[in-house]
Amino acid sequence: MKKYLRMIAMLTVFALFMGAFSFPAGASAAGKAKKYLVLVEKKEGSYTALDGVALVKSGKLTVDAAKVAKALGVKATKKGQVAANAFKKDAKYTYINTNASTAAAYKKLGYAGVVIYSKVAARYDVPALTAVKNLDDIAEDQPLTFYVVRHGQTFFNTKEIAQGWTDSPLTDKGVTQAQNFGLGLKDAGIKFTAAYCSTSERSVDTTENALTYSGNAIEAKHCKDLREMNYGTLEGGPGSALFMKEDGSFDASRFATGWTDVEGESWDQLGQRAVGVLKQAVEENKKLGGNILISTHGMTVMAICMQLDPEGWQAESSKEGFGGIGNCAVTVFEYKDGKFTMKSFNDESFRDNGEKLR
């Protein structure tokens, strides 16, 4: 029996050497990949992962047959790179029941897919080197941590003007705050899987500075739904007017009604559109896990809290001295098992620590 299996293994390795096929159009995902992980079946049900064995070059998946043969315990007659068997749309694939967390870890390391070289492949009438699955399909949902940050100080902030959908550039202090925030993230070792920001200039500039100074070489997605509250006809007017009754007294009811009476938005409308971006981020990154940066605005942060953790929002906002969300302050949510949980609120420590590090 051992002699028989050894013969199959040698014949399979030989078949791998002889193959030299390009990927067809149906395998575009594989063709774009820079590197693959190879699982070698040493004996039935036991697999060894080989790094640095498979690469995609000039549209072909090439495999170092010498390393594969060594892992199988057989001798190769040639060394170097050889092209894989052609992948066909109707091919009978051999699937590996791989551990989900391991697959997710491979994905984080940059592997775009998994292939298997099996000495029992002939038994299943499949190519010796066969696509298993894209890791996005294998991996289970992974936890995500959302860092929801307000933009840095703007010119309108210094003049106490209601911004809303009206835009205003960052002041020099605001730019520095964003940079300090990034330095604080870097010092804490926080790397982001993805970043999303409001389309408003103040949010875009905050995001770019934060990503640069934190050492995160990624581009943020610009999302209109992360914009600030729409204050309607009060846009561009005195900020004090947002919460002022006709007699000049404070109007606490605005925290319930919003500004729909002046052609603006309600808190529920703001919260739903903003949380929609977080849910989009979940769908786009749940197989990868890690940290997600959400760069937005003060009222938007509060609306997100109201939607995702109303009890937590009520507890934090009712504390003595609460006066809104600070510039470049962070509220952190954990997403796990389909649920968002607030872990911290209005935290200015990253920004402040970055200032100390300059």
C-alpha positions in Angstrom: 0.0 0.0 0.0 2.8 2.5 0.9 4.5 1.7 -2.3 1.3 2.4 -4.2 0.8 5.8 -2.5 4.4 6.7 -3.1 4.0 5.9 -6.8 0.8 8.1 -7.0 2.7 11.0 -5.3 5.6 10.8 -7.7 3.2 10.7 -10.7 1.3 13.7 -9.3 4.5 15.7 -8.8 5.5 14.8 -12.4 2.2 16.0 -13.7 2.7 19.3 -11.9 6.0 19.8 -13.6 4.5 19.1 -17.0 1.6 21.6 -16.6 2.0 25.2 -17.9 -1.4 26.8 -18.2 -2.7 30.4 -17.7 -5.7 31.2 -15.6 -8.9 31.7 -17.7 -11.1 34.8 -17.2 -13.2 33.0 -14.6 -10.3 33.0 -12.2 -9.7 36.7 -12.2 -9.5 36.9 -8.4 -6.7 34.3 -8.3 -4.9 36.1 -11.2 -4.7 39.3 -9.2 -3.2 37.7 -6.2 0.4 38.2 -5.3 0.9 35.2 -3.2 -0.9 32.0 -2.1 -0.7 29.6 0.7 -0.1 26.0 -0.2 -1.5 23.2 1.9 0.3 19.9 1.3 -1.3 16.6 2.3 1.4 14.5 3.9 -1.1 11.8 4.7 -4.8 11.6 4.5 -6.4 14.1 6.8 -3.1 15.8 7.8 -1.9 19.0 6.1 1.2 21.1 6.2 1.2 24.8 5.3 4.0 25.9 3.0 5.0 29.6 2.8 6.8 31.1 -0.2 5.9 28.2 -2.5 3.2 29.7 -4.7 3.2 33.0 -6.5 1.2 34.6 -9.3 3.5 36.0 -12.0 2.4 37.1 -15.5 -1.1 35.7 -14.9 0.2 32.2 -14.0 0.2 30.5 -10.6 3.6 29.1 -10.2 4.7 26.6 -7.5 8.1 25.6 -6.3 7.9 21.9 -6.9 11.1 21.1 -5.1 9.6 22.4 -1.8 6.3 20.6 -2.4 8.1 17.3 -3.2 10.2 17.6 -0.1 7.1 18.1 2.1 5.6 15.0 0.6 8.7 13.0 1.1 9.3 12.4 -2.6 12.2 13.4 -4.9 11.7 15.9 -7.6 13.6 15.5 -10.9 13.7 19.3 -11.5 13.9 22.4 -9.3 12.4 25.9 -9.6 9.0 27.3 -10.6 6.4 25.4 -12.7 3.0 26.6 -13.8 -0.1 25.1 -12.2 -2.8 23.1 -13.9 -5.4 25.3 -15.6 -8.4 26.3 -13.4 -11.7 25.6 -15.1 -15.1 27.0 -14.2 -16.5 23.5 -14.0 -13.6 21.9 -12.2 -14.3 19.5 -9.4 -12.6 21.3 -6.5 -11.2 19.5 -3.5 -12.2 21.6 -0.4 -10.2 21.8 2.8 -12.0 22.0 6.1 -9.6 24.6 7.4 -9.9 26.4 10.8 -11.8 29.7 10.3 -9.5 31.7 12.6 -6.4 30.4 10.9 -7.9 31.3 7.5 -8.6 34.8 8.8 -5.0 35.1 10.1 -3.7 34.1 6.7 -5.9 36.7 5.1 -4.4 39.4 7.3 -0.9 38.3 6.2 -1.8 39.0 2.6 -2.8 35.6 1.2 -5.5 36.0 -1.3 -6.5 32.4 -1.5 -5.6 28.8 -0.7 -4.4 26.0 -3.0 -3.8 22.4 -2.2 -1.3 19.9 -3.6 -2.4 16.5 -2.7 -0.9 13.1 -3.4 -4.4 11.6 -3.3 -5.8 14.1 -5.8 -6.1 11.4 -8.5 -8.5 9.5 -6.3 -11.0 12.4 -6.6 -10.3 13.0 -10.3 -9.2 16.6 -9.8 -6.0 18.5 -10.9 -3.0 17.9 -8.7 -3.0 21.6 -7.8 -6.5 22.8 -7.1 -8.2 25.9 -5.8 -9.7 25.3 -2.4 -11.6 28.5 -1.7 -11.1 32.2 -1.5 -10.4 32.9 2.2 -13.3 35.3 2.3 -15.6 32.3 1.9 -13.7 30.1 4.4 -13.3 32.6 7.3 -16.0 33.2 9.8 -16.9 36.7 10.9 -14.2 38.3 13.0 -14.6 41.0 15.7 -14.2 44.6 14.7 -13.3 47.7 16.7 -14.6 51.0 15.5 -12.7 54.2 16.4 -15.3 57.0 15.8 -13.5 60.3 15.9 -14.7 63.9 15.5 -12.7 66.2 13.2 -10.2 68.8 14.5 -11.0 72.4 15.3 -12.3 74.5 12.4 -12.6 78.2 11.7 -16.3 78.1 12.4 -15.7 76.4 15.7 -13.7 79.4 16.8 -16.5 81.7 15.8 -19.2 79.5 17.2 -21.0 79.2 13.9 -23.4 76.4 13.1 -21.6 74.2 10.5 -23.8 71.2 9.7 -23.6 70.5 6.0 -21.9 73.9 5.6 -18.2 73.4 5.5 -15.3 75.2 7.2 -11.6 74.4 7.0 -9.4 73.2 9.9 -7.5 75.8 11.8 -3.8 75.4 12.3 -4.7 74.0 15.7 -7.2 71.6 14.1 -4.5 70.2 11.8 -2.2 69.8 14.8 -4.9 68.0 16.7 -5.4 65.6 13.9 -1.7 64.9 13.7 -1.4 64.5 17.4 -4.3 62.1 17.3 -2.4 60.1 14.7 0.7 60.1 16.8 -1.3 58.8 19.8 -2.7 56.0 17.7 0.8 55.1 16.5 2.2 55.1 20.0 -0.6 52.7 21.0 0.2 50.4 18.1 -3.2 50.7 16.5 -3.4 49.6 12.9 -6.5 50.0 10.8 -8.0 47.5 8.4 -10.0 50.3 6.7 -11.1 53.9 7.2 -14.3 55.8 6.4 -14.8 59.6 6.5 -17.4 62.3 5.9 -17.2 64.1 2.6 -16.8 67.4 4.4 -13.4 69.0 4.0 -12.8 69.2 7.8 -13.3 65.4 8.2 -11.3 64.5 5.1 -8.3 66.6 6.2 -8.5 65.2 9.8 -8.6 61.6 8.4 -5.6 62.1 6.1 -3.5 63.6 8.8 -4.5 61.0 11.3 -3.7 58.1 8.9 -0.4 59.6 7.9 0.9 60.3 11.4 -0.3 57.0 12.7 1.6 55.1 10.0 -1.5 53.6 8.4 -0.9 53.6 4.7 -4.5 53.2 3.6 -7.0 55.4 1.8 -10.3 56.3 3.4 -13.6 55.9 1.7 -15.5 59.2 1.5 -19.1 58.8 2.6 -21.8 61.5 2.5 -23.8 59.7 5.1 -21.1 60.5 7.7 -21.8 64.3 7.3 -22.9 66.4 10.2 -26.5 67.1 11.2 -28.4 69.2 8.7 -29.6 72.2 10.6 -31.7 73.5 7.8 -32.2 77.3 7.7 -30.0 77.7 10.8 -26.9 76.6 8.8 -24.2 79.2 8.9 -25.8 81.1 11.7 -24.9 81.5 15.4 -24.2 78.2 17.0 -26.2 79.3 20.1 -29.3 79.6 18.0 -29.4 75.8 17.5 -30.5 75.3 21.1 -32.4 78.6 21.7 -36.1 79.2 22.2 -37.7 82.4 20.9 -37.5 83.9 24.3 -33.7 83.3 24.4 -33.8 80.4 26.9 -32.1 77.0 26.4 -34.2 74.5 24.4 -33.4 71.0 25.6 -36.1 69.5 23.4 -33.8 69.8 20.4 -32.1 66.6 21.7 -35.4 64.9 21.1 -36.8 66.6 18.0 -33.8 67.7 16.0 -34.3 70.4 13.4 -37.0 69.2 11.1 -39.1 72.2 11.9 -36.5 74.4 10.2 -36.0 72.1 7.1 -33.2 70.2 8.8 -32.9 66.6 10.1 -34.1 64.6 13.1 -31.7 62.6 15.3 -33.1 59.4 14.0 -32.5 60.4 10.4 -28.9 61.3 11.2 -28.3 58.2 13.3 -29.7 55.8 10.7 -27.6 57.2 7.8 -24.4 57.3 9.9 -24.9 53.8 11.4 -25.6 52.6 7.9 -21.9 53.4 7.1 -20.8 51.4 10.1 -22.9 48.4 8.9 -21.4 48.8 5.4 -17.9 48.7 7.0 -18.9 45.5 8.9 -19.9 43.8 5.6 -16.7 44.9 3.9 -14.3 43.9 6.7 -15.9 41.2 8.8 -13.8 38.5 7.3 -10.6 40.5 8.1 -11.4 41.7 11.6 -9.2 44.4 13.2 -9.7 48.2 13.7 -11.9 50.5 11.6 -11.5 54.3 11.6 -14.7 56.4 11.3 -14.0 60.1 10.9 -17.1 62.3 11.3 -18.7 65.1 13.3 -19.8 65.9 16.9 -23.5 65.6 16.4 -23.0 62.5 14.2 -21.0 60.8 16.9 -23.8 61.5 19.4 -26.4 60.2 17.0 -24.4 57.0 16.4 -24.3 56.5 20.2 -28.1 57.1 20.5 -28.7 54.4 17.8 -26.2 51.8 18.9 -26.1 52.2 22.7 -28.9 54.5 24.0 -28.3 53.5 27.6 -24.6 54.1 27.4 -25.3 57.5 25.6 -27.7 58.5 28.3 -25.2 57.6 31.1 -22.3 59.4 29.5 -24.1 62.5 28.3 -25.8 63.1 31.7 -22.5 63.2 33.5 -21.6 66.6 35.1 -19.5 68.8 32.9 -20.5 67.1 29.6 -20.5 69.7 26.9 -20.4 67.8 23.6 -17.8 65.8 21.7 -14.2 67.2 21.8 -12.2 67.8 18.7 -10.4 64.6 17.7 -12.0 62.8 20.7 -12.7 59.1 20.1 -15.7 56.9 20.9 -14.9 53.2 20.6 -17.4 50.5 19.6 -16.7 46.8 19.5 -18.6 44.7 16.9 -18.9 41.1 17.8 -21.5 38.4 17.1 -23.7 40.9 15.3 -23.8 43.4 18.1 -22.2 46.8 18.7 -21.0 47.6 22.2 -19.7 51.0 23.4 -16.3 50.5 25.0 -15.3 54.1 25.6 -16.8 57.6 25.0 -15.4 61.0 24.1 -11.8 59.9 24.8 -9.2 62.6 24.2 -6.3 60.6 25.4 -4.9 59.7 22.0 -4.8 63.3 20.9 -3.3 64.5 24.2 -0.7 61.7 24.3 0.3 62.6 20.7 0.9 66.2 21.8 3.3 65.0 24.5 5.2 62.9 22.0 5.9 65.8 19.5 
